[in-house]
């Protein structure tokens, strides 16, 4: 056998070995993805994030769902039956949880139903660009605006930019945290009579003769103290249970729809407007100023069963790390 023939034999025998090694590397990587996805499914299934540091990783559940679906396709191609079966179970579980968010509820909203346009924005300790925020309110004909992390200086800057003319009615608590501005008269203003880390501002607006209760929300963040965060969410749940169906709860919840306390809040009679409209992927945080998009949705507009979502949108404002959310709601019945 010549040297050329010997080299050909060696190379031919090395090719399957390289292929096996490459397959093994891919299988290990797929296994690592599944090993990361499975605990998140367990946390979500059992609600282990309530009052614990597990509230942080559960925010990545939608991303894990996408990664697991990709892994499943790879495993099918590689014919790795055992791992593929595990991936199928995980993907099926993710689909049960996530699919409803992308399917509109299909609520029949009468053409003549009264409408209320609400918006929420975290001002990032008053650093939001006041002119941009006022223009957002003006351009979208917002009726009610909930602001979080609003400072006294921020109040003055917004008024100077024209917000006082657009929204002369307000329930302001900049020294506490959240505030409510309105184009329509407000009544029964004050702070939510339930213990939360930062008191939640509340007021009532009358639309077509109906009183709609408003709660501007800013809960504590789970990375700082998950038990305080859970306590804040529990207080909101108790308020939703007692407030009736004409209720709008909006703001920075520091929670996604996968958090157990948020699911408990929704079970108390509230509807997430984005999910209701089939817009289940609308991240609002963080807005970093880089080309990277936001990763998770923690800013929400929730409403009681006496209202229905008509539209929802997100808007980037200079100076804040949250996207603003605007929703149009219709009063039913």
FENUR-V996893 format. One record per residue. RES is the residue in one small letter. PSI is psi in whole degrees, 0 to 359 (none if undefined). OMEGA is omega in radians with two decimals (NA if undefined). D_CENTER is the distance of its C-alpha to the mean C-alpha in Angstrom with 2 decimals. Layout:
res=RES psi=PSI omega=OMEGA d_center=D_CENTER
res=RES psi=PSI omega=OMEGA d_center=D_CENTER
This chain:
res=x psi=134 omega=-3.11 d_center=69.01
res=x psi=168 omega=3.09 d_center=68.36
res=x psi=324 omega=3.14 d_center=65.79
res=x psi=317 omega=3.13 d_center=63.82
res=x psi=321 omega=-3.13 d_center=63.77
res=x psi=315 omega=3.12 d_center=62.72
res=x psi=321 omega=-3.14 d_center=59.81
res=x psi=320 omega=3.13 d_center=58.70
res=x psi=316 omega=-3.14 d_center=58.82
res=x psi=315 omega=-3.13 d_center=56.85
res=x psi=322 omega=3.14 d_center=54.16
res=x psi=322 omega=3.14 d_center=54.00
res=x psi=334 omega=-3.13 d_center=53.55
res=x psi=332 omega=-3.11 d_center=50.92
res=x psi=312 omega=3.09 d_center=48.68
res=x psi=325 omega=3.13 d_center=47.73
res=x psi=318 omega=3.10 d_center=47.13
res=x psi=321 omega=3.12 d_center=44.70
res=x psi=319 omega=3.13 d_center=42.95
res=x psi=318 omega=3.12 d_center=42.70
res=x psi=317 omega=3.11 d_center=41.37
res=x psi=318 omega=3.12 d_center=38.76
res=x psi=319 omega=-3.13 d_center=37.71
res=x psi=318 omega=3.12 d_center=37.55
res=x psi=315 omega=-3.14 d_center=35.31
res=x psi=318 omega=3.14 d_center=32.89
res=x psi=321 omega=3.11 d_center=32.96
res=x psi=316 omega=3.13 d_center=32.30
res=x psi=318 omega=3.09 d_center=29.25
res=x psi=320 omega=3.12 d_center=27.98
res=x psi=324 omega=3.11 d_center=28.75
res=x psi=320 omega=3.10 d_center=26.78
res=x psi=315 omega=3.12 d_center=23.62
res=x psi=323 omega=3.12 d_center=24.23
res=x psi=334 omega=3.06 d_center=25.02
res=x psi=327 omega=-3.11 d_center=21.62
res=x psi=321 omega=-3.06 d_center=19.76
res=x psi=315 omega=3.11 d_center=21.87
res=x psi=325 omega=3.10 d_center=21.00
res=x psi=320 omega=3.09 d_center=17.23
res=x psi=318 omega=3.13 d_center=18.18
res=x psi=316 omega=3.12 d_center=20.44
res=x psi=314 omega=-3.14 d_center=17.98
res=x psi=319 omega=-3.08 d_center=15.59
res=x psi=319 omega=-3.05 d_center=18.71
res=x psi=344 omega=-3.08 d_center=20.31
res=x psi=36 omega=-3.07 d_center=17.47
res=x psi=353 omega=-3.13 d_center=18.94
res=x psi=348 omega=-3.12 d_center=15.95
res=x psi=113 omega=3.08 d_center=16.86
res=x psi=17 omega=-3.10 d_center=18.56
res=x psi=169 omega=3.12 d_center=19.04
res=x psi=348 omega=3.11 d_center=18.25
res=x psi=352 omega=3.04 d_center=16.91
res=x psi=338 omega=-3.13 d_center=13.51
res=x psi=305 omega=-3.10 d_center=13.33
res=x psi=334 omega=-3.09 d_center=14.34
res=x psi=342 omega=3.09 d_center=12.27
res=x psi=339 omega=-3.13 d_center=9.17
res=x psi=10 omega=-3.07 d_center=11.51
res=x psi=314 omega=3.12 d_center=12.11
res=x psi=323 omega=3.11 d_center=11.19
res=x psi=320 omega=3.10 d_center=13.34
res=x psi=324 omega=3.13 d_center=15.92
res=x psi=316 omega=3.13 d_center=16.12
res=x psi=314 omega=-3.14 d_center=17.08
res=x psi=320 omega=-3.14 d_center=19.49
res=x psi=322 omega=3.10 d_center=21.03
res=x psi=319 omega=3.09 d_center=21.70
res=x psi=316 omega=3.13 d_center=23.45
res=x psi=320 omega=3.13 d_center=25.42
res=x psi=316 omega=3.12 d_center=26.52
res=x psi=318 omega=3.13 d_center=28.05
res=x psi=317 omega=-3.11 d_center=29.85
res=x psi=325 omega=3.08 d_center=31.19
res=x psi=317 omega=3.11 d_center=32.51
res=x psi=320 omega=-3.12 d_center=34.34
res=x psi=353 omega=-3.14 d_center=35.75
res=x psi=40 omega=3.07 d_center=36.68
res=x psi=88 omega=-2.92 d_center=35.36
res=x psi=315 omega=-3.06 d_center=35.40
res=x psi=311 omega=3.13 d_center=34.33
res=x psi=323 omega=3.13 d_center=31.27
res=x psi=322 omega=3.10 d_center=30.43
res=x psi=317 omega=3.09 d_center=30.62
res=x psi=319 omega=3.14 d_center=28.19
res=x psi=322 omega=3.12 d_center=25.78
res=x psi=315 omega=3.14 d_center=26.26
res=x psi=318 omega=-3.14 d_center=25.36
res=x psi=316 omega=-3.13 d_center=22.15
res=x psi=319 omega=3.12 d_center=21.15
res=x psi=320 omega=3.13 d_center=22.11
res=x psi=315 omega=3.09 d_center=19.95
res=x psi=318 omega=-3.11 d_center=16.86
res=x psi=321 omega=3.11 d_center=17.80
res=x psi=321 omega=-3.11 d_center=18.21
res=x psi=319 omega=-2.95 d_center=14.65
res=x psi=328 omega=-3.06 d_center=12.95
res=x psi=316 omega=-3.12 d_center=15.51
res=x psi=335 omega=-3.13 d_center=14.86
res=x psi=342 omega=-3.10 d_center=11.49
res=x psi=11 omega=3.10 d_center=13.74
res=x psi=116 omega=-3.12 d_center=16.49
res=x psi=143 omega=-3.13 d_center=16.71
res=x psi=333 omega=3.11 d_center=18.02
res=x psi=28 omega=3.10 d_center=20.95
res=x psi=132 omega=-3.14 d_center=21.51
res=x psi=110 omega=3.14 d_center=24.73
res=x psi=115 omega=3.13 d_center=24.37
res=x psi=144 omega=-3.09 d_center=27.90
res=x psi=325 omega=-3.09 d_center=28.77
res=x psi=11 omega=-3.11 d_center=30.05
res=x psi=137 omega=3.10 d_center=27.21
res=x psi=144 omega=-3.10 d_center=26.43
res=x psi=151 omega=3.06 d_center=23.26
res=x psi=122 omega=3.13 d_center=21.08
res=x psi=120 omega=-3.08 d_center=18.96
res=x psi=155 omega=3.12 d_center=16.43
res=x psi=153 omega=3.06 d_center=14.46
res=x psi=144 omega=3.12 d_center=12.59
res=x psi=133 omega=2.98 d_center=12.98
res=x psi=119 omega=-3.03 d_center=13.28
res=x psi=1 omega=3.11 d_center=16.87
res=x psi=58 omega=-3.13 d_center=17.08
res=x psi=40 omega=3.07 d_center=20.08
res=x psi=8 omega=-3.07 d_center=21.53
res=x psi=355 omega=3.13 d_center=21.70
res=x psi=146 omega=3.11 d_center=19.93
res=x psi=113 omega=-3.05 d_center=22.58
res=x psi=321 omega=-3.13 d_center=23.87
res=x psi=320 omega=3.14 d_center=25.56
res=x psi=320 omega=3.13 d_center=22.53
res=x psi=316 omega=3.13 d_center=20.45
res=x psi=320 omega=3.11 d_center=23.43
res=x psi=323 omega=3.09 d_center=23.95
res=x psi=316 omega=3.11 d_center=20.40
res=x psi=315 omega=-3.10 d_center=21.16
res=x psi=312 omega=-3.05 d_center=24.58
res=x psi=329 omega=-3.08 d_center=23.83
res=x psi=7 omega=3.09 d_center=21.20
res=x psi=51 omega=-3.12 d_center=23.32
res=x psi=135 omega=3.11 d_center=20.68
res=x psi=320 omega=-3.08 d_center=22.12
res=x psi=134 omega=-3.12 d_center=19.95
res=x psi=124 omega=3.05 d_center=18.06
res=x psi=128 omega=-3.13 d_center=16.17
res=x psi=136 omega=3.10 d_center=16.46
res=x psi=156 omega=-3.13 d_center=15.53
res=x psi=37 omega=-3.14 d_center=17.87
res=x psi=130 omega=3.13 d_center=20.50
res=x psi=167 omega=3.08 d_center=24.00
res=x psi=321 omega=3.09 d_center=27.38
res=x psi=324 omega=3.11 d_center=28.08
res=x psi=322 omega=3.10 d_center=24.88
res=x psi=313 omega=-3.13 d_center=26.07
res=x psi=321 omega=-3.14 d_center=29.41
res=x psi=321 omega=3.13 d_center=28.06
res=x psi=319 omega=3.10 d_center=25.96
res=x psi=319 omega=3.12 d_center=29.04
res=x psi=331 omega=3.14 d_center=31.20
res=x psi=355 omega=3.04 d_center=28.96
res=x psi=5 omega=-3.09 d_center=29.45
res=x psi=331 omega=3.13 d_center=26.65
res=x psi=323 omega=3.13 d_center=29.36
res=x psi=323 omega=-3.12 d_center=31.01
res=x psi=321 omega=-3.04 d_center=27.92
res=x psi=82 omega=-3.07 d_center=26.56
res=x psi=344 omega=-3.12 d_center=29.52
res=x psi=132 omega=-3.08 d_center=28.08
res=x psi=151 omega=3.01 d_center=25.93
res=x psi=96 omega=-2.97 d_center=25.09
res=x psi=133 omega=3.05 d_center=24.92
res=x psi=59 omega=-3.08 d_center=24.44
res=x psi=334 omega=3.13 d_center=23.99
res=x psi=348 omega=-3.12 d_center=25.91
res=x psi=302 omega=3.04 d_center=23.34
res=x psi=288 omega=-3.00 d_center=19.89
res=x psi=154 omega=-3.14 d_center=18.30
res=x psi=160 omega=3.13 d_center=20.29
res=x psi=128 omega=3.02 d_center=20.51
res=x psi=150 omega=-3.12 d_center=22.44
res=x psi=143 omega=2.98 d_center=23.82
res=x psi=334 omega=-3.12 d_center=26.21
res=x psi=154 omega=3.13 d_center=27.38
res=x psi=144 omega=3.10 d_center=29.23
res=x psi=151 omega=3.05 d_center=27.42
res=x psi=170 omega=3.09 d_center=28.96
res=x psi=42 omega=3.13 d_center=28.50
res=x psi=158 omega=3.11 d_center=26.61
res=x psi=206 omega=-3.14 d_center=26.09
res=x psi=145 omega=-3.13 d_center=23.97
res=x psi=130 omega=-3.09 d_center=22.44
res=x psi=52 omega=3.08 d_center=25.25
res=x psi=143 omega=-3.05 d_center=23.36
res=x psi=119 omega=3.03 d_center=23.26
res=x psi=163 omega=-3.10 d_center=20.16
res=x psi=307 omega=3.01 d_center=20.22
res=x psi=124 omega=-3.14 d_center=19.85
res=x psi=139 omega=-3.11 d_center=21.09
res=x psi=130 omega=-3.11 d_center=18.73
res=x psi=140 omega=-3.13 d_center=20.37
res=x psi=155 omega=3.08 d_center=21.26
res=x psi=172 omega=3.13 d_center=23.47
res=x psi=136 omega=3.08 d_center=24.61
res=x psi=141 omega=-3.14 d_center=25.08
res=x psi=125 omega=-3.13 d_center=27.58
res=x psi=117 omega=3.14 d_center=26.97
res=x psi=41 omega=3.09 d_center=29.99
res=x psi=1 omega=3.13 d_center=31.42
res=x psi=136 omega=3.13 d_center=28.42
res=x psi=121 omega=3.13 d_center=26.83
res=x psi=120 omega=3.14 d_center=23.04
res=x psi=137 omega=-3.14 d_center=21.68
res=x psi=138 omega=3.02 d_center=18.99
res=x psi=118 omega=3.09 d_center=17.12
res=x psi=119 omega=-2.92 d_center=15.55
res=x psi=136 omega=2.83 d_center=13.28
res=x psi=105 omega=3.13 d_center=13.17
res=x psi=164 omega=3.02 d_center=13.26
res=x psi=159 omega=-3.08 d_center=15.00
res=x psi=136 omega=-3.05 d_center=13.42
res=x psi=334 omega=3.10 d_center=14.14
res=x psi=332 omega=3.13 d_center=15.93
res=x psi=315 omega=3.13 d_center=18.34
res=x psi=98 omega=-3.07 d_center=19.08
res=x psi=333 omega=3.13 d_center=17.15
res=x psi=320 omega=3.07 d_center=19.58
res=x psi=319 omega=3.09 d_center=19.06
res=x psi=314 omega=3.12 d_center=15.28
res=x psi=321 omega=3.10 d_center=16.06
res=x psi=320 omega=3.09 d_center=18.68
res=x psi=316 omega=-3.14 d_center=16.48
res=x psi=324 omega=3.12 d_center=14.15
res=x psi=321 omega=3.10 d_center=17.46
res=x psi=320 omega=3.09 d_center=18.87
res=x psi=321 omega=3.10 d_center=16.17
res=x psi=316 omega=3.13 d_center=16.82
res=x psi=322 omega=3.11 d_center=20.49
res=x psi=317 omega=3.14 d_center=20.18
res=x psi=323 omega=-3.14 d_center=18.43
res=x psi=329 omega=-3.05 d_center=21.23
res=x psi=347 omega=-2.92 d_center=23.87
res=x psi=342 omega=-3.10 d_center=22.75
res=x psi=185 omega=-2.97 d_center=23.42
res=x psi=342 omega=3.13 d_center=21.88
res=x psi=74 omega=-3.03 d_center=21.89
res=x psi=138 omega=3.03 d_center=18.93
res=x psi=122 omega=3.14 d_center=15.93
res=x psi=114 omega=-3.00 d_center=13.52
res=x psi=149 omega=3.10 d_center=11.30
res=x psi=205 omega=-3.12 d_center=10.26
res=x psi=101 omega=-3.09 d_center=8.78
res=x psi=349 omega=-3.02 d_center=8.11
res=x psi=36 omega=-3.09 d_center=7.97
res=x psi=145 omega=3.02 d_center=6.41
res=x psi=175 omega=3.14 d_center=4.42
res=x psi=351 omega=3.11 d_center=6.36
res=x psi=350 omega=3.11 d_center=9.04
res=x psi=136 omega=-3.14 d_center=10.03
res=x psi=317 omega=3.11 d_center=13.23
res=x psi=327 omega=3.08 d_center=13.02
res=x psi=319 omega=3.11 d_center=9.93
res=x psi=324 omega=3.09 d_center=11.94
res=x psi=321 omega=3.09 d_center=14.89
res=x psi=316 omega=3.13 d_center=13.57
res=x psi=324 omega=3.14 d_center=12.92
res=x psi=343 omega=3.12 d_center=16.34
res=x psi=2 omega=3.07 d_center=17.91
res=x psi=15 omega=-3.13 d_center=17.87
res=x psi=159 omega=-3.13 d_center=14.56
res=x psi=134 omega=3.03 d_center=12.78
res=x psi=122 omega=-3.01 d_center=9.26
res=x psi=319 omega=-3.13 d_center=10.61
res=x psi=311 omega=-3.13 d_center=8.84
res=x psi=322 omega=3.12 d_center=9.82
res=x psi=325 omega=-3.10 d_center=13.04
res=x psi=4 omega=-3.13 d_center=13.93
res=x psi=18 omega=3.12 d_center=13.44
res=x psi=66 omega=-2.98 d_center=10.86
res=x psi=356 omega=3.11 d_center=8.83
res=x psi=95 omega=-3.11 d_center=8.16
res=x psi=69 omega=-3.09 d_center=6.87
res=x psi=142 omega=-3.12 d_center=6.01
res=x psi=354 omega=-3.07 d_center=6.63
res=x psi=146 omega=-0.11 d_center=8.28
res=x psi=147 omega=2.98 d_center=11.14
res=x psi=108 omega=-2.96 d_center=13.37
res=x psi=352 omega=-3.05 d_center=16.66
res=x psi=357 omega=3.09 d_center=19.20
res=x psi=173 omega=3.11 d_center=20.07
res=x psi=346 omega=-3.11 d_center=19.94
res=x psi=137 omega=3.14 d_center=17.13
res=x psi=164 omega=3.02 d_center=13.82
res=x psi=157 omega=-3.04 d_center=10.47
res=x psi=326 omega=-3.04 d_center=9.38
res=x psi=156 omega=3.10 d_center=5.80
res=x psi=112 omega=3.09 d_center=2.42
res=x psi=358 omega=3.08 d_center=3.51
res=x psi=125 omega=-3.00 d_center=5.22
res=x psi=157 omega=2.88 d_center=5.92
res=x psi=111 omega=3.10 d_center=9.42
res=x psi=149 omega=3.14 d_center=10.89
res=x psi=159 omega=3.12 d_center=14.57
res=x psi=176 omega=-3.05 d_center=17.63
res=x psi=351 omega=3.09 d_center=19.82
res=x psi=356 omega=3.14 d_center=22.10
res=x psi=166 omega=3.08 d_center=19.82
res=x psi=144 omega=3.11 d_center=18.32
res=x psi=136 omega=3.08 d_center=15.88
res=x psi=319 omega=3.12 d_center=17.96
res=x psi=159 omega=3.07 d_center=15.75
res=x psi=140 omega=-3.12 d_center=12.45
res=x psi=159 omega=3.14 d_center=12.32
res=x psi=147 omega=-3.02 d_center=11.02
res=x psi=131 omega=3.11 d_center=13.81
res=x psi=131 omega=3.12 d_center=14.90
res=x psi=137 omega=3.09 d_center=17.22
res=x psi=142 omega=3.01 d_center=19.84
res=x psi=353 omega=3.14 d_center=19.91
res=x psi=152 omega=-3.13 d_center=16.33
res=x psi=7 omega=3.07 d_center=13.88
res=x psi=148 omega=2.95 d_center=10.82
res=x psi=141 omega=3.05 d_center=10.59
res=x psi=152 omega=3.11 d_center=11.55
res=x psi=132 omega=3.07 d_center=10.28
res=x psi=134 omega=3.11 d_center=13.27
res=x psi=140 omega=3.00 d_center=13.78
res=x psi=127 omega=-3.10 d_center=17.20
res=x psi=144 omega=3.08 d_center=18.02
res=x psi=141 omega=3.07 d_center=21.39
res=x psi=126 omega=-3.08 d_center=23.40
res=x psi=156 omega=3.03 d_center=24.89
res=x psi=none omega=NA d_center=28.35
